[in-house]
Amino acid sequence: MSALTQQDVNLLLRQNAPEVLAVEADKIAGLYNEGQMSSAEVALAEDIFRILLDKAEAGVRRILSEKLKDNPRLPREVALKMAWDVADVALPMLQWSLVLLDEDLIEIIREQPPEYRRAIARRASLSAAVADTIVASEDEDAVAVLVANPGATIREATLHEIISSFPGSEKIKTGLVYRPSLPLTVAERLVTVVSGHLLEYLVGHHDLSPDVAADAIMRTHEDATLELISDDTPSPEIERLARQMHASGRLTPRLVLRAVCKGDLAFFEAAMACLADLSVASVRTLIRDGGARGLPALFFRADLPHEMFEPIQIAAGVARQFNYAVDPMARSHFRQRMTDRFLARYAEFGTGDLEYLLDRLCPPPGSSGYSVN
């Protein structure tokens, strides 16, 4: 390269055309990255960077940030100037720069807008202290990026805090499940809050105990069973499914309760008909009976655990408000109303997670059990 001189610096001081400054920024940053400059030229190049960061438009500053973002020799104060700049300039430096310290990143997380946090959460390597600060921001999107980043170090206690703070976030649950490794306590807790393919991956890729893994598989099967049923599934098919499961011993109280709590009333009615040895029409009449005898009689005949009576009673009360059997729209509204009522009734359990509440009301086989009475 031709040597940089003080004359180059003076020319830049007099130059204001953005297109000229952009070309100079790109050229000088590229030469700087090659590492072939003398110490005097390095000092001049860094002076030019400072000048451009002070006088040039954001587009020129963005060029510098992109070119210098992963240069480990860049002075920290130059990197910091870009890291605190407007988002277009700051984000490349925040995600890639190796010269920024944890204390720099933590301050930016606390002071700057969400997109700065998310760029930091994508860094190839992230300390536990920085991860803690991202979680403390309560920014769901940033936390989702963090947990999906295999290079982020996240303390066990922080992982538990994430699960508690974002119980309804599917993207955070997905990121947690697919982390390369999880503490056993975290993996076992995730078993109660994920389902479907996430649960299968969790069981297959993390070191869960045999009992917890078996419980997780059972939940997967329960969810898969209910997912077979849609609003368009004819009643006779639902009834055949219930009878088949009853004959094979798979029509468990937990599955019945899951159907109730998720608002799958058609399957619940068919299941209760099998368990109580009644017709579906008779079950439907007893469920919708507003008196004090019909539902308890049905419950007694079905021989279900006593912890399940109140949720079924809640479901019956909601069902009486909807013409579920003939109106597809009513089915959708029923499911939402049922879930809302169920979570509201058991809010004292301290969670909005349906799976956790199912465990409390109807524990898996072999557990110590729990009574809501």
Residue pairs with C-beta under 8 A, 6 or more apart in sequence:
1 31
1 34
1 36
1 37
3 38
3 41
4 28
4 37
4 41
4 44
4 45
4 48
5 44
6 44
8 44
8 48
9 44
9 47
9 48
9 51
12 21
12 24
12 48
12 51
12 52
13 51
15 21
15 24
16 55
18 56
18 57
18 59
18 60
21 52
21 56
21 57
21 60
22 59
22 60
22 63
24 48
24 52
25 52
25 56
25 60
25 63
25 64
25 67
26 63
26 67
28 45
28 48
28 49
29 45
29 49
29 63
29 64
29 67
29 68
30 67
31 37
31 45
32 42
32 45
32 46
32 49
32 68
32 71
33 67
33 68
33 71
35 73
37 45
42 73
46 74
46 75
46 78
49 64
49 68
49 78
50 78
50 81
52 60
52 61
52 64
53 61
53 64
53 78
53 81
53 82
53 85
58 85
58 86
58 88
58 89
59 88
61 82
61 85
61 89
62 88
62 89
62 92
64 82
64 89
65 82
65 85
65 89
65 90
65 91
65 92
65 93
66 92
68 74
68 78
68 79
68 82
68 93
69 92
69 93
69 95
69 96
69 97
70 96
70 97
70 98
72 98
72 99
74 97
74 99
75 99
76 99
76 100
76 101
76 104
79 93
79 97
79 99
79 100
80 100
80 104
82 89
82 90
82 93
83 90
83 93
83 94
83 97
83 100
83 104
83 108
84 90
84 108
84 112
87 113
87 115
87 116
90 112
90 116
90 119
91 115
91 116
91 119
92 119
93 100
94 100
94 105
94 108
94 116
94 119
94 120
94 123
95 119
95 120
95 122
95 123
96 123
96 124
102 127
102 129
102 130
105 120
105 123
105 130
105 133
106 129
106 130
106 133
108 116
108 120
109 116
109 117
109 120
109 130
109 133
109 134
109 137
110 133
110 137
114 139
114 141
114 142
117 134
117 137
117 139
117 142
118 139
118 141
118 142
118 145
120 126
120 130
120 134
121 134
121 142
121 143
121 145
121 146
121 149
121 152
122 145
122 149
123 149
123 151
123 152
124 151
125 151
125 152
126 146
126 149
126 151
126 152
126 153
127 153
128 153
128 154
128 155
128 158
131 146
131 152
131 153
131 154
131 155
131 158
132 155
132 158
134 142
134 143
134 146
135 143
135 146
135 158
135 161
135 162
135 165
137 143
138 165
140 166
140 169
140 171
140 172
143 162
143 165
143 166
143 169
143 172
144 169
144 171
144 172
144 175
145 175
146 152
146 154
146 175
147 154
147 159
147 162
147 172
147 175
147 176
147 179
148 174
148 175
148 178
148 179
150 179
150 180
154 162
156 183
156 185
156 186
159 176
159 182
159 183
159 186
160 185
160 186
160 189
162 172
162 176
163 176
163 186
163 189
163 190
163 193
164 351
166 172
167 193
167 351
167 352
167 353
168 352
168 353
173 190
173 193
173 194
173 198
174 198
176 182
176 186
176 190
177 190
177 194
177 198
177 201
177 202
178 201
181 206
182 190
182 206
184 206
184 207
184 208
184 209
187 202
187 206
187 207
187 208
188 208
188 209
188 212
190 202
191 199
191 202
191 203
191 208
191 212
191 215
191 216
191 219
192 353
192 355
192 356
192 359
193 353
193 355
193 356
194 202
195 219
195 220
195 223
195 355
196 220
196 223
196 224
196 227
199 216
199 219
199 220
199 223
200 220
202 208
202 216
203 213
203 216
203 217
203 220
208 216
211 366
215 364
218 254
218 364
219 355
221 250
222 252
222 254
222 255
222 258
223 258
225 241
225 245
225 250
225 255
226 255
226 258
226 259
226 262
226 264
226 267
228 241
229 238
229 241
229 264
229 266
229 267
231 328
231 331
231 332
232 328
233 266
235 266
235 270
235 280
238 266
238 267
238 270
239 270
239 273
239 280
241 267
241 270
242 251
242 267
242 270
242 271
242 273
242 274
243 270
243 274
245 251
245 255
245 271
245 274
246 271
246 274
246 275
251 271
251 274
251 275
253 304
253 305
253 308
253 362
254 358
254 362
254 364
255 271
256 268
256 271
256 272
256 275
256 304
256 308
257 308
257 311
257 358
257 361
257 362
258 358
259 265
259 267
259 268
259 271
260 268
260 308
260 311
260 312
260 315
260 338
261 311
261 338
261 339
261 342
261 354
261 357
261 358
262 335
262 338
262 339
262 354
263 315
263 331
263 334
263 335
263 336
263 337
263 338
263 339
264 335
265 315
265 319
265 324
265 331
265 334
265 338
266 324
266 325
266 331
268 315
269 280
269 283
269 284
269 287
270 280
272 278
272 283
272 287
272 298
272 302
273 279
273 280
273 282
273 283
275 301
275 302
275 303
275 304
276 283
276 298
276 301
276 302
277 301
278 286
278 298
278 301
283 298
284 325
285 294
286 294
286 295
286 297
286 298
287 294
287 295
287 298
287 315
287 316
287 319
288 316
288 319
288 320
289 295
290 320
295 312
295 313
295 316
296 309
299 308
299 309
299 312
304 312
305 362
306 371
306 373
307 361
307 362
307 370
307 371
307 372
307 373
308 361
308 362
310 345
310 372
311 342
311 345
311 361
314 338
314 341
314 342
314 345
315 338
318 334
318 337
318 338
318 341
319 334
321 337
322 330
322 331
322 333
322 334
322 337
323 330
324 330
324 331
324 334
339 354
342 354
342 357
343 352
343 354
343 357
346 357
346 360
346 361
346 372
349 356
349 357
349 360
351 357
359 367
359 370
360 370
360 372
361 370
361 372
363 369
363 370
